[in-house]
Amino acid sequence: MAYWNAFYDCGHYVLPYGKLTPDFITCEKKMPKQKKRWIVIGIVLVLVIAGLILAANWRTVGKQMANPLRGLLGVQAVAKIETVIFKVQDQIEQWKFDLGLAEAENPFGVAASPIEGSPTPASQVIPPTQTESPTPTENPAEPQSTVDPESLAEPTAIPPTLTVAPSPTPTGWVLANIEPFGDLQGEGIWQPYLYSLAGEVVAYRTFLQPDPERPYTLVAVVAFDLTKTDLRFVLGLEEPSKTGGPHGWGNIPVDDMQPGKLLAAFNGGFIAEHGGYGAMADGVTALAGRSGLATLAIYNDNSVRIGEWGTDFYVDGDYRAWRQNALMIVHNGEINEKVYTGTEAEWGANLDGATVTMRSAVGISEDNSVLYYFAGPSLSMPVLADAMVAAGAHNGMLLDINPTHAHFTAMRVVDGKLTAEALYPEEMDLWVDRYLHQWDQDFFYVIVKE
């Protein structure tokens, strides 16, 4: 037999000096399997890294990728992908918090001071206790974008800025502070947020820390005085609608898009594919109302109600607009038991109630005089429901979810023009001025009552 005076390369191995034996044949047969195993491991690692990158940036790319993926893979398949992404995002946030790389912070970036006034029910209007009123110019804000109201340019991403604290001496309307869930300074303390041209406070904001398992989960809350403001609803250019059906124009009317009149705007509900929830505005019914669903209704006298279609509302009502979305979260002061069941069919046909993600909701006080908007990252349905009840929502419903769609902006006036300012600077920094342009999805906006 021949001997070899050199090593023989066998894939990842080198045979020692010696005879060429049948072991070499065995090695030749085994190495393709070993190579395949390493290739598979490499692919898995690449996919894991890509998945982490995608999860970390889903807030940025989600809107561009979601719709094409739904057309390619189907609605349910994309919903499952989103569920996985949201779980990965939540795990990343937990790791960051546990390792001390992140901590809970006031989402508005400013300290809150208690407002002098009696601790009355959240919906009660208090007689004025001050003779001097702050004006909008006393509440300057660093602009994020300056927009001509008649411009319909495509929305652009705008870097976030922090809001300067409003004056702690409001007049006329005072809300009782909310008992805090956690220990973060400023939690539950209402801050003056939006003003009428006369200097009256017409909206407050605060935040809550309602999840003991996720101290970094903060819910921003805005409360509007409906005796001084009016709510409006806009059908989007594309959503919600069915194929061949009517749709809206996605614009705030020019008469309402005036500096000093337009106060704020915020997101509507799910797209038609995620439940087919009804919607109507100004006589145009994009999708028919369905019995048993949570509904926000705006009447022709500008009053606002939230309730259940078929129980609290009927098709022949004197409505200016209405929007449905999933089930009632809070109904007549009680949390809906189905909030805790976590089924996909009940909470959007895409994500169950236990899934942790950015969520938004709207509620109203028992006397229908205060409208509440809620939004926050890393929220499950039970945690969101707890925050809504604590703030004073007697009736309330889910709006849209995920960081791309849950969006609220205050409308400031800078150099005589409207400027969009995100409620949640770090979480709502994409297309900040979206509602000052033609937008493809439905939304609400708030104006000063004439």
N, C-alpha and C positions, 0 to 999 in steps of 0.2 A: 504494500500500500504506500501511497505517496504521502509524504509529510510536507507540511507547509511551514516555512520559516518566517511567517508573517501573520499578523492578525487579519482576520477576515471580517469585514463589516457586514453585519446582518441586521439591517434596519437600525434600531436604537442600541444594538448590542454588538460587541466585538468578541469573536471566538478566540480562545487562547491558543498558544502554540500547540500543535498536536495534529492528530490525524483528522482527515475529513471523514466524519462519521455520520450516521443517519440523524444525529442530533441537528445537523445543519438543515436537513430536510424538514425536521419538526419546527425548527426556528423559522424557516421560510413560510411554513403554513400558519404559524401563530402570528407573525408580525402584521399581516393585513388587519387582523381583528384588533390588535393593540392600536394600530394607527387609527382605525375607525373610532375606537373609544376616545382617543384624544381629540379627534375631530369633533365628536359629539360634545365632549366637555367644553371645547373651545366655543362651539356654537351656542351652547347653553349660557356660558359666561357672557358672550357678546349680547345675547338676548336679554339677560338679566340687567346688564349695564345700560343697554338701550331702553329697557323698560323703566329703570330708575330715572334716566334722563327725561324720558317721555312723561313720567308721572310728575317730576319736578317742574316741567314746563307745560303741563296740560292746560293750565290757565291761559297760556299765551296761544297755543296751537289748537286748542280744543274746538273752537268755533270753526276754524278753517278745515279741520280734518273730519269732524263729526258727521257733517252732512254727506260728503262724498263716501265716507265709510258706510253710512246707513244704506246708501244706494247700492254699494258693492256687497256688503255682508248681511244687511238686514237690520232692522231696528233693535230686535232682541239681542243679536250678537254684539252690536256696538254697546248696548246697555250693559252687557256682562263685562265687556272690556273696560268700560267706565267704572264699574263697580270694583274691579281689580285695581285700577289706577287709584281710585279714592282710598282703598284700603292701604295701598302702598304709601300714599301721601300721609295718611293718618299715622302709620307706623314710623315714618321718617320724622314727623313732628314729635311723636312721643320720645323717640331716641334723642332728638335735639334737646328736648326739655329735660330728660333724665340725665343727660351728660353735661348739663349746664351751658349748652351752646345757644339756648334761647330761653326767654322768660316771659311771663305775662306782663304786658304793658298796656297802659291806657291807649286805646286805638286812635284817639283823637290827638294824642301828643301834647295835651295841655292838662293842667291841674283843674279840678272842679272845686268850687267853694259852695257850701250850702247857701240856699236862697232864703232870705228872711220871709216868713209867712206861716200861717197856720197849717198844720199837717192834715189837710182835709182830703176827702176822697179824690182820686186822680182825675175824675171828670168834672169836678166842681170849679166854677169860675169864681175867683175871689175879687171883691171890690178893690179898686186901686189903693195902694198904700204909699205911693210916691207921687210927687207933684211934677217931677222932672222925668222926661222920658228919653231913653237912648234913641239915637237915630241910626239908620243903616251905616252912616259914615263913621260911627263910633265902633264899628265892628269890622275893621278892615281884614281882608284875607289875601294871601299871596296868590295871584292868579295862576291858573293852570293853562288856560287857553282863553283868548279873547275872540268872540264869535259875532259876526254880523248876523242878526236874526233872520235876514232874508237869504243867507247863504245856504246852499244845499250841497256843499262839497262832501266828498267821502270822509268819514270819520277817521281821525288819526289818533295814535297812541300818545298820551301826554304824561310826562313825569309827574308823580304825586308831590303835593306840598302839604304842609300842616296848616290847620285852621287856627287862627288866633282866637283866644278865648273871648266869648261875648261878655258884655257888661253884666256883673252880678246884681244889678239893680233894675229888674224888669218891672213893668207896670201892668196892672189889670188881671193877669192870669197866672196863677201859681199852681204847680202840681206838687202833691206830696211825694217826697223822696221815697224810693223803693228800698225795702230791707235787703241788704246785700246777701248774696249767696257765698261769696268768698271773702278774701282779705285784701284785695287790691284797692289801693287808695282811690277814692273818687267813684267807686261803683255805686250805682243807684242814685247818684246826685244829679238832678236835672240841671242842665246848662241852657241858658237862652241861646237859640240857634238861628231863627229866622224872624225878621221884623216886617211890619207893614210900613208904608211910606210915612205914616204918622208916628213911627217909632214904637209901636206896640209889639210885644212879643207874641208871635202867632205860632211858633214851633219851638219845642225844647228837644234836647237830645241827652242821652246818657248811655251807659253800657252795663251789662250784667255778666257775671262769671258763674254760669249755672251748672257746669259739669265738674263734679269733684274728681272724676277720673282723668279729666283733661283740663287742668288749670289754665292752660293757654287758650282755651276756647272762650271767646268773648262775643257777646251778642250786642250789636249796636241797636239802639232804640231811638226812634224819632216820634214825637207826639205833636200832632197838628190840632189847633183849635178850630173846629169846624164852624164855630159861630163867626169866625173872621176869615175863613178860607173856603175855597171850593175845590172839589176834586173833579178831574176830567180823565177820560179814558180814550186812548187812540189805538185803532186797529193798525197793525204793522203792514208794511208793503207786501210782505209774503206770509206772515203768520199772525193769528191762526186762520187757516182757510183750508178748504178741500179742493181737489183738482176741478177746475172749471167753475168753482164757486166764487162768490163775492169776496173781496178783500178790501183793506183800507189803503190809505196813502202814506201812513207812517210819519205824518208831520203834525207838529203843534200849529194850530191856526195862527196866522200873523197877528191877529187882534190880541191873542193871549201871549204871544212871544214878545212882550214889551218889558224893558228894564223897569223894575219896581213892581210889576204885576206878576210875572212868572217867578215863583218861589223855589220850586223843586220838581224833580221828576224821578220816577223809579220804575223798575221792571214789572211786567205783567206775569202771565202764567206760562204753562208748558206749550210747546208747539203741538200742532194737530196730531202728529204721529204718536204722541205720548199721552193718549187718552181721549182725544177728540172732544175736549171740554168746550162748552158753548161760549160764545162771545158776540156782543152787539154794541155798536156805537153809532149814535146819531141816525138811527133808523136802518142801518146796514147790519144784517145778521150774518156774520161770517160762518158760525156754526150754531146749530139749534141747541137750545137749553135742554138739559137732561135731568130728570127727577133724581133727588137724593144727593145732589152734588153741592159742595160749598159754592156760594155765589156772593160777589160784591155787586150791589146795585146802586146806581146813581139815578135818582128820580129827577123829573123835569123841574121840580122846585129846588134842585141842587142838594137835597138831603141825601145822606148816605146810610146804607144798611148792609150788614153782612149776615147771611143766614143760609138756610137750605132750600134749594129749589123744590117746589112741590109741597113744602111745609110753611116756609116763611115768604116765598115768592111764587108768583104764577105768571104765565106767559102774557096775560093781558094787563099787566101792571103799567103804570104811567112812568115808564123808564126813559131816561136819557141815554143810559148805557148800562151794561152789566157784563161781568166776566166770571166764569166758573173755573175751578181748579181743584181736583181731587175731592176729599171729604172735609167736613168741618173738623178743625183741630180743637177748637173750643166752641161749645154751643150752650148758650144761656148760662155761662159761668162755669160749666163743667167740661173737663177734658174728655174728649171722645175716647172710649175704651179701645177703639181700633188703632189709636196712636201707638199702643204697646204691642199690637199683633205683628207688625213689621212685614205685612204681605205686600208684594209688588203690585198686585191688582188694585189695592186700596190707595197707594201713594205714588201713582204716576205711571204704572205699567212699565217702569224701567228700573226704579230703585226702590228697595224696601225701606221701611221706616228705621231700621237699625243701621243702615248704611250711613257712615259719617262723611259729610261733605259740606260745602258752602250751601246754606239754605236761606231763603227769604220768606217772609210772611207778612200778612196785614191783619190788624185787629181793630175793634171799635169798642168804646166804653159802653156801659149799660144804658146810659142816657143818650147815646149816639152823638155826643158832642166832641169826642176826642178820637181821632184816627191815629193808629199806631202802625209804624213800619218797623220790621225786625229783619236783621241780617247778620250772619256771622259764619266763620269757617268752622269746620270740624264739628258739625251739629248733627245729632240724631233727632228723630221726631220727638221722643219723650223729653229730651232736654229743651228743645225749642218750645214745646208746649208749656213746660214749667216757667220759662222766661216770659212767655206771653201772658199767662195768668198773673204772675207776680207784677208785671207792669200795669195791669189794669184792663186787659182785653176781656170783655164779656162774651164776645163772639169773634172768632178769628179763623183764618184759612191760610193754607200754604200758597205761596207764589212760585216763582221759578227757583231752580237749584243750580249748583256748580258755579265756580268762580267766574266763568265767562258771562253768565246770564243774571246773577243776583247783583243788581247795580242800583245805586242811589246817588244823585247829585243835587246839591244845593245850587241855586242860580244866583250868583253875585253880580253886582254891577261894577264894572271897571272901565273908566273913561267913557261912561255912557253906554257901554255895550254889555251884553250878557256874557258871563263867564261861568263855566261849569266847574264845580268844586266837589270832589268825591267825599262822601261821608266817611268812608273807610279808606284812607290814603293808600295803604299797602295792599289791600285786597281788591280795590275797585279802580285800579290805575289803567285799565285797558279801555280805549275809546271813551275817555271821560266825557267828552262833549257829544256823545251819540244821540242824545235826545234833542239837541239843538239842530239836528240835521234830519234828513229822511232816514228812518230806521226800519229794518225789515221785520222786526218783531213788535208785538203790542206793548204798550206801556201806559202808565198813569202819570199825570202831572198835577201840580197844585198851584192855584193862583189866589191872589188876594181877592176877597169878596167885594164886589162893587157896592 
